């Protein structure tokens, strides 16, 4: 082990099947950025969060009733 050189990694060449160098050059010149858009307005987001809050409240009250009946049974 000491004094020996480790073998080098093998080299390979890969040519993509659907590669168009001209298209890539054009894309690099006019850098395209990802645009993010909101789907919900703030008003609809608040309404949706209110609905989930009411569902969660109903679920908690239901579980309290069910577990209180188990204790008295």
C-alpha atoms as an extended CHARMM CRD file, in Angstrom:
* protein
*
        73  EXT
         1         1  UNK       CA              0.0000000000        0.0000000000        0.0000000000  PROA      1               0.0000000000
         2         2  UNK       CA              2.6930000000        2.4980000000        0.8880000000  PROA      2               0.0000000000
         3         3  UNK       CA              4.5630000000        3.8170000000       -2.0840000000  PROA      3               0.0000000000
         4         4  UNK       CA              1.9510000000        2.7430000000       -4.6170000000  PROA      4               0.0000000000
         5         5  UNK       CA             -0.0020000000        5.2290000000       -6.6240000000  PROA      5               0.0000000000
         6         6  UNK       CA             -3.7640000000        5.0310000000       -6.6680000000  PROA      6               0.0000000000
         7         7  UNK       CA             -5.3050000000        4.3580000000      -10.0600000000  PROA      7               0.0000000000
         8         8  UNK       CA             -6.8270000000        7.3660000000      -11.7820000000  PROA      8               0.0000000000
         9         9  UNK       CA            -10.4980000000        7.5800000000      -12.5450000000  PROA      9               0.0000000000
        10        10  UNK       CA            -11.5430000000        6.4260000000      -15.9970000000  PROA      10              0.0000000000
        11        11  UNK       CA            -12.4240000000        9.1070000000      -18.4970000000  PROA      11              0.0000000000
        12        12  UNK       CA            -15.4470000000        8.9540000000      -20.6860000000  PROA      12              0.0000000000
        13        13  UNK       CA            -17.2350000000       11.1770000000      -23.1440000000  PROA      13              0.0000000000
        14        14  UNK       CA            -20.9880000000       11.5990000000      -23.2580000000  PROA      14              0.0000000000
        15        15  UNK       CA            -22.8530000000       13.1770000000      -26.1410000000  PROA      15              0.0000000000
        16        16  UNK       CA            -26.4700000000       14.0280000000      -25.2690000000  PROA      16              0.0000000000
        17        17  UNK       CA            -28.9890000000       12.8300000000      -27.8210000000  PROA      17              0.0000000000
        18        18  UNK       CA            -31.1270000000       15.9850000000      -27.9000000000  PROA      18              0.0000000000
        19        19  UNK       CA            -28.4680000000       18.6530000000      -27.4450000000  PROA      19              0.0000000000
        20        20  UNK       CA            -28.6510000000       21.7760000000      -29.5720000000  PROA      20              0.0000000000
        21        21  UNK       CA            -25.6130000000       24.0140000000      -28.9830000000  PROA      21              0.0000000000
        22        22  UNK       CA            -27.1300000000       26.9350000000      -30.9090000000  PROA      22              0.0000000000
        23        23  UNK       CA            -30.2350000000       26.9230000000      -28.7270000000  PROA      23              0.0000000000
        24        24  UNK       CA            -28.1480000000       26.8440000000      -25.5480000000  PROA      24              0.0000000000
        25        25  UNK       CA            -26.0290000000       29.7480000000      -26.7580000000  PROA      25              0.0000000000
        26        26  UNK       CA            -29.1720000000       31.8270000000      -27.3740000000  PROA      26              0.0000000000
        27        27  UNK       CA            -30.5420000000       30.9690000000      -23.9270000000  PROA      27              0.0000000000
        28        28  UNK       CA            -27.3100000000       32.0380000000      -22.2660000000  PROA      28              0.0000000000
        29        29  UNK       CA            -27.3630000000       35.4200000000      -23.9890000000  PROA      29              0.0000000000
        30        30  UNK       CA            -30.8900000000       36.2790000000      -22.8480000000  PROA      30              0.0000000000
        31        31  UNK       CA            -30.8540000000       34.7920000000      -19.3640000000  PROA      31              0.0000000000
        32        32  UNK       CA            -34.3380000000       33.5420000000      -18.5860000000  PROA      32              0.0000000000
        33        33  UNK       CA            -35.3910000000       33.6300000000      -14.9740000000  PROA      33              0.0000000000
        34        34  UNK       CA            -38.0800000000       31.6650000000      -13.2500000000  PROA      34              0.0000000000
        35        35  UNK       CA            -41.1200000000       33.7850000000      -12.4810000000  PROA      35              0.0000000000
        36        36  UNK       CA            -43.1500000000       32.9770000000       -9.3900000000  PROA      36              0.0000000000
        37        37  UNK       CA            -46.7840000000       33.9300000000       -9.1520000000  PROA      37              0.0000000000
        38        38  UNK       CA            -49.1810000000       33.7990000000       -6.2490000000  PROA      38              0.0000000000
        39        39  UNK       CA            -52.2960000000       31.8240000000       -6.9470000000  PROA      39              0.0000000000
        40        40  UNK       CA            -54.2210000000       33.1220000000       -3.9640000000  PROA      40              0.0000000000
        41        41  UNK       CA            -54.8280000000       36.6810000000       -2.9810000000  PROA      41              0.0000000000
        42        42  UNK       CA            -54.4000000000       37.5870000000        0.6420000000  PROA      42              0.0000000000
        43        43  UNK       CA            -58.1340000000       37.8130000000        1.1520000000  PROA      43              0.0000000000
        44        44  UNK       CA            -58.7730000000       34.2720000000       -0.0890000000  PROA      44              0.0000000000
        45        45  UNK       CA            -55.7910000000       32.9840000000        1.8940000000  PROA      45              0.0000000000
        46        46  UNK       CA            -57.2490000000       34.4900000000        5.0820000000  PROA      46              0.0000000000
        47        47  UNK       CA            -60.6560000000       33.0010000000        4.3410000000  PROA      47              0.0000000000
        48        48  UNK       CA            -59.1050000000       29.6000000000        3.7230000000  PROA      48              0.0000000000
        49        49  UNK       CA            -57.1000000000       29.7660000000        6.9550000000  PROA      49              0.0000000000
        50        50  UNK       CA            -60.2790000000       30.7400000000        8.8270000000  PROA      50              0.0000000000
        51        51  UNK       CA            -62.0630000000       27.6770000000        7.4380000000  PROA      51              0.0000000000
        52        52  UNK       CA            -59.2140000000       25.4080000000        8.5560000000  PROA      52              0.0000000000
        53        53  UNK       CA            -59.2360000000       27.0510000000       11.9910000000  PROA      53              0.0000000000
        54        54  UNK       CA            -62.9620000000       26.3460000000       12.3790000000  PROA      54              0.0000000000
        55        55  UNK       CA            -62.5020000000       22.7280000000       11.2670000000  PROA      55              0.0000000000
        56        56  UNK       CA            -59.6810000000       22.2820000000       13.7770000000  PROA      56              0.0000000000
        57        57  UNK       CA            -61.7710000000       23.8470000000       16.5520000000  PROA      57              0.0000000000
        58        58  UNK       CA            -64.6860000000       21.5290000000       15.7550000000  PROA      58              0.0000000000
        59        59  UNK       CA            -62.3500000000       18.5250000000       15.8020000000  PROA      59              0.0000000000
        60        60  UNK       CA            -60.9020000000       19.4730000000       19.2000000000  PROA      60              0.0000000000
        61        61  UNK       CA            -64.3760000000       19.9760000000       20.7250000000  PROA      61              0.0000000000
        62        62  UNK       CA            -65.5140000000       16.6320000000       19.2780000000  PROA      62              0.0000000000
        63        63  UNK       CA            -62.4900000000       14.8180000000       20.7240000000  PROA      63              0.0000000000
        64        64  UNK       CA            -63.0350000000       16.4060000000       24.1450000000  PROA      64              0.0000000000
        65        65  UNK       CA            -66.6620000000       15.2320000000       24.1520000000  PROA      65              0.0000000000
        66        66  UNK       CA            -65.7270000000       11.7120000000       23.0380000000  PROA      66              0.0000000000
        67        67  UNK       CA            -62.9510000000       11.3450000000       25.6120000000  PROA      67              0.0000000000
        68        68  UNK       CA            -65.1080000000       12.7500000000       28.4080000000  PROA      68              0.0000000000
        69        69  UNK       CA            -67.7390000000       10.0920000000       27.6590000000  PROA      69              0.0000000000
        70        70  UNK       CA            -65.0700000000        7.3840000000       27.8440000000  PROA      70              0.0000000000
        71        71  UNK       CA            -64.0890000000        8.4850000000       31.3510000000  PROA      71              0.0000000000
        72        72  UNK       CA            -67.6280000000        8.3550000000       32.7320000000  PROA      72              0.0000000000
        73        73  UNK       CA            -68.6380000000        5.0590000000       31.0550000000  PROA      73              0.0000000000
